[in-house]
Amino acid sequence: MPNISIISASVRTGRNSHRAALYFQDYLTDGKLAEAEILDLKAYNFPIFEDKLKAQKSPSKQVLDFAAKIKNSDGVIIVTPEYNGGYPASLKNAIDLLYEEWHGKPISICTASAGDFGGSQALVQLQFILWKIGAWTVTSVFPIPRVQKAFDENGKPADKAATDKLAHVFLKKLLESVAAKQQS
Ligand SMILES: Cc1cc2nc3c(=O)[nH]c(=O)nc-3n(C[C@H](O)[C@H](O)[C@H](O)COP(=O)(O)O)c2cc1C
């Protein structure tokens, strides 16, 4: 079974996008599609970026743990909120820590916003920087408008049938990319 890491990017108290990370974890594990672990940037609590892991003389346990988990993941889902038309600083802070770990890594993007557009502006920015750093960004995306209503606190979707249908396509594309990578 593939091993998927789900990066939950919001570190905000009362965050709502984390609900989508919980949903994807349940979807993948309940469906026996993958082993799925949430890499919670709120829990990692990385300090503001000073330098890449490779350049750090005494990296913290948290940074080493994060790097190892990304390196050993077959694929990654990034769940990010949209703040002022972009992705949050917490996410760039974590992406810039690593380098080779991202190369050729299949990554699917889920964006979430309180408004009607589901984080489409953050998506464009994030796709660009992931391309720049050499990741394989999967073309199928998962925008969530009004995320506060779309899932409850435990990640249960308000409309399970419709959400599962979208997730099926989104995750199928990720798992296909993971399989293609494993064959290459
Ligand atoms: C600094 C900041 C800026 C935000 N800007 C937007 C925005 O441009 N469009 C939008 O729909 N929601 C915006 N929101 C609301 C978030 O999308 C909302 O909180 C949503 O639940 C996802 O973020 P969360 O996971 O931190 O809760 C903003 C929230 C914050 C904290």
The ligand as a MOL file (V3000), in Angstrom:
LIG
                    3D

  0  0  0     0  0            999 V3000
M  V30 BEGIN CTAB
M  V30 COUNTS 31 33 0 0 0
M  V30 BEGIN ATOM
M  V30 1 C -5.2620 36.3910 7.0840 0
M  V30 2 C -6.4770 35.7580 6.4660 0
M  V30 3 C -6.8250 36.0750 5.1750 0
M  V30 4 C -7.9370 35.4780 4.5690 0
M  V30 5 N -8.2310 35.7640 3.2620 0
M  V30 6 C -9.2460 35.1080 2.6460 0
M  V30 7 C -9.5160 35.3350 1.2680 0
M  V30 8 O -8.8170 36.0710 0.5810 0
M  V30 9 N -10.5790 34.6900 0.7030 0
M  V30 10 C -11.3540 33.8230 1.4310 0
M  V30 11 O -12.3070 33.2670 0.8770 0
M  V30 12 N -11.1190 33.5920 2.7410 0
M  V30 13 C -10.0750 34.2010 3.3530 0
M  V30 14 N -9.7960 33.9470 4.6770 0
M  V30 15 C -10.6150 32.9920 5.3950 0
M  V30 16 C -10.0090 31.5650 5.3080 0
M  V30 17 O -10.0760 31.1160 3.9930 0
M  V30 18 C -10.7760 30.7060 6.2670 0
M  V30 19 O -10.3190 30.9490 7.5740 0
M  V30 20 C -10.8130 29.2330 5.9590 0
M  V30 21 O -11.4420 28.5690 7.0230 0
M  V30 22 C -9.4750 28.5590 5.7070 0
M  V30 23 O -8.4830 28.9410 6.6420 0
M  V30 24 P -8.2640 28.1520 8.0460 0
M  V30 25 O -7.9420 26.7460 7.7280 0
M  V30 26 O -7.1240 28.8700 8.7010 0
M  V30 27 O -9.5450 28.2640 8.7920 0
M  V30 28 C -8.7130 34.5520 5.3000 0
M  V30 29 C -8.3550 34.2380 6.6230 0
M  V30 30 C -7.2430 34.8180 7.2000 0
M  V30 31 C -6.8480 34.4100 8.5800 0
M  V30 END ATOM
M  V30 BEGIN BOND
M  V30 1 1 1 2
M  V30 2 1 2 3
M  V30 3 2 2 30
M  V30 4 2 3 4
M  V30 5 1 4 5
M  V30 6 1 4 28
M  V30 7 2 5 6
M  V30 8 1 6 7
M  V30 9 1 6 13
M  V30 10 2 7 8
M  V30 11 1 7 9
M  V30 12 1 9 10
M  V30 13 2 10 11
M  V30 14 1 10 12
M  V30 15 2 12 13
M  V30 16 1 13 14
M  V30 17 1 14 15
M  V30 18 1 14 28
M  V30 19 1 15 16
M  V30 20 1 16 17
M  V30 21 1 16 18
M  V30 22 1 18 19
M  V30 23 1 18 20
M  V30 24 1 20 21
M  V30 25 1 20 22
M  V30 26 1 22 23
M  V30 27 1 23 24
M  V30 28 2 24 25
M  V30 29 1 24 26
M  V30 30 1 24 27
M  V30 31 2 28 29
M  V30 32 1 29 30
M  V30 33 1 30 31
M  V30 END BOND
M  V30 END CTAB
M  END
